[in-house]
Amino acid sequence: NRIQPIISRFRNALLLASSTGLVVTIFLSYITTETITRPIRRLTQTIQSIARGEITSRVLAHSNDELGQLFRHFNQMADSVQSQICTISHERDRLVTILENMVEEVLLIDEELAIVYANSAAITMLNLPANYRAHPLIELIRHPELQRLLAESRNTRNTTFAEIRFAGSTERETEVTAVPLVDQYLVVIHDVSQLRQLERVRVDFVANVSHEMRTPLTSIQGYAETLLNGALEDSSANSRFVGKIL
């Protein structure tokens, strides 16, 4: 009978110790888990911020353990990515500035022959709408020669060239070059209307001058031949012929 209370007290003490140990274990597990998962949550949040475009986001690394080293390496990687993005953005802006200020018309066409990009000169000359992007070229520029040029470039994968006239408020004579890229085509349109006009003026000028000079040169040739054939000794004619030639 005296042993029963001792066993009961021992059982209660054991139960209390077990309960206390369980509570302590749960508490320590929570602290340990929170200590590990909190930095990982911060890393996850930072990765999500960068994915949304906030490339300046970084994760704080206070410790020197494995997680701290991981965070520092991650920040170094993020710095490198930010630097590359800034470089690419700068190059893109510079390229766009160059294209927008070019006199030549520039188009970028994808494999489906839809317009990806057009500079200001191309938009103006071809009268493209504001929502030209991703529209098939044939819907916006109904020109069979341009279609054939691009088809040839796509089939041969070589740079192709053609002289094409574009109708509009004023007809444009152009030299068009299509250059195949990896999965797109660069089309450069050079307006040579003024150059062709100057060439026509030059040809007309030479033709007119030749026509105007033909008659007097024929007369000079005739007088010279007459003098060489004996009139040079004729004092009554030679002075008069030389005067005509002069």
C-alpha positions, 0 to 999 in steps of 0.5 A: 500500500505504501508503494502505490503512492510512490508509483503514482508520484513517479508516474506523475513526475514522469508525465510532467517531465515528458510534457515539459520536454515535449513543450521545450522540444516543440519550442526549440523546433519552432525557434530552429525552424524560424531561424532557418526559414526566415532568411529563406523567406527573405531570399524568396521575397527578393527573388520575386521582387527581381522577377517583377523588375525591381533589379535593385532588390537585395537580401541582407546577409548578417551571418557568416554561416552557409546561409550568409555566404549564399546570400552574399553570392546571390547579391553578387549575382544580382549585381552582375545581372543588374550591370548587364541589364544596364549595359544592354539597355544602354546599347538598345537605347543607343541603337534605337537613337541611331535607327530613328535618326537614319535617313534610310527606311529600316524595317525588321521582319520576322519569319512569318513576314510580320513587321516587328520594328520600323523606324520613323523614316519607314513609318512616314514613307510607307504610311504605316499605322500606329499599331503596325507591330505584328501585322503581316507585311502584305496587309500594310504594304501591298507591293509584290516586288517587296514580297518577292525580295523577302521570299528570295531572302528567306529561301536562299538565306542570302542578302538580296537586293532590288530596285523598287518603286513605291507609289504614294503622294509622290512616287519613290524610286528606291534601292531595297536590301533584305538581310537575313538574321537568325530568325528575322530579316532586316530590310533597308530602303534607300530612297534614290529618287533625287539621284535618279532624277539628277542622272536623268538630267545629266543624260538629257543635258549630254543628249541636248549638248550633243544635238546642239553641237552636231550641226556646227561641228559638221560644218567645221568638219566640212570646211576643214576637209575642203581646205585640205582637199585644195582650197587651202591654196585658193586665196579667195576661199581659204580666208573665208573658210577659216573665218567660218571655222573660227 
